[in-house]
Amino acid sequence: MKVFNVKENIDTTGECIVGAKETGSHACYLIYGTMTPEEKERPFKPGAGHEELLLVIRGRLQVSGHVTGTLSEGQAIHLKGDETCRLENISGTDAVYVISGGHSEGSHH
């Protein structure tokens, strides 16, 4: 069994990505992200040939762009390709989210 220490490996962008480098597979990836209360804008964009689900684990995120609204703990949104949103932490405390993604139908590397 291979265990990924995601929370302990957050980089300077506030995220830790578990992808092909770690798993040896291009089928899917996972991103664990944190945002401080001061963070006002973080992009969320899957990119060409990808789809992603963003799930709020802790806090509240204001979303603007392709999707607009407020996400609370346990709520998720789905984006495809070049659909783009901006995330703002409106919690007053650290926010945590998880993004899961993979290749869109008919797309692969």
C-alpha positions in Angstrom: 0.0 0.0 0.0 1.4 3.4 -1.0 0.3 6.3 1.3 0.6 9.9 0.1 1.3 12.5 2.9 -0.7 15.2 1.2 -1.2 17.6 4.1 2.5 17.6 5.0 3.6 18.4 1.4 1.7 21.6 0.6 4.0 23.9 -1.5 4.3 27.6 -1.7 1.1 27.9 -3.8 -0.9 26.5 -0.9 -1.5 23.2 -2.7 -0.2 19.6 -2.9 -0.8 17.7 -6.1 -0.8 13.9 -6.3 -0.5 13.0 -9.9 1.3 10.9 -12.5 4.7 11.5 -10.9 3.4 10.0 -7.6 1.0 7.3 -8.9 2.5 6.4 -12.3 -0.9 7.0 -13.9 -2.3 9.7 -16.1 -5.9 8.7 -15.4 -6.6 10.9 -12.4 -5.0 13.3 -10.0 -5.8 15.0 -6.6 -5.1 18.4 -5.3 -5.3 19.3 -1.7 -5.4 23.1 -1.2 -5.4 25.6 1.7 -6.2 29.3 1.6 -5.5 31.8 4.4 -8.2 34.3 5.4 -6.3 37.0 3.6 -6.4 35.2 0.2 -8.7 37.1 -2.2 -8.0 35.4 -5.5 -6.9 31.9 -6.5 -7.6 30.7 -10.0 -9.4 27.4 -10.6 -9.2 26.1 -14.2 -8.8 22.5 -15.2 -7.2 23.2 -18.6 -7.7 21.8 -22.1 -8.6 18.1 -22.0 -9.3 18.0 -18.3 -12.3 18.1 -15.9 -12.2 18.8 -12.2 -14.4 18.7 -9.2 -13.7 21.2 -6.4 -15.0 20.2 -2.9 -14.9 22.5 0.1 -13.7 20.6 3.2 -13.5 23.5 5.6 -14.5 27.2 5.4 -16.4 29.1 2.8 -15.2 30.1 -0.6 -16.7 32.9 -2.8 -16.6 31.7 -6.4 -16.7 34.0 -9.4 -16.3 33.5 -13.2 -17.8 30.5 -15.1 -19.7 29.6 -11.8 -20.7 32.3 -9.4 -21.8 31.9 -5.8 -20.7 30.8 -2.3 -19.5 27.3 -1.5 -19.7 26.0 2.1 -18.3 22.9 3.7 -19.4 19.8 1.8 -20.4 21.6 -1.4 -18.7 21.1 -4.8 -18.6 22.5 -8.3 -17.5 20.9 -11.6 -15.5 22.6 -14.4 -14.3 21.4 -17.8 -11.4 22.5 -20.0 -10.9 26.3 -20.1 -13.9 27.1 -17.9 -12.3 29.4 -15.2 -13.3 30.6 -11.8 -11.6 32.7 -9.1 -11.8 31.6 -5.5 -11.8 33.9 -2.4 -11.6 32.7 1.2 -14.5 34.5 3.0 -14.3 32.3 6.1 -12.2 34.4 8.5 -10.1 31.3 9.1 -8.1 28.9 6.9 -10.1 27.2 4.2 -9.4 23.7 2.9 -10.5 22.2 -0.4 -9.9 19.2 -2.5 -9.8 19.1 -6.3 -10.1 15.7 -8.1 -9.6 15.6 -11.8 -8.9 13.6 -14.9 -8.9 13.6 -18.6 -12.1 14.5 -20.5 -13.7 11.9 -22.7 -11.6 11.4 -25.8 -8.6 13.2 -24.3 -5.4 11.7 -23.1 -1.7 12.4 -22.9 
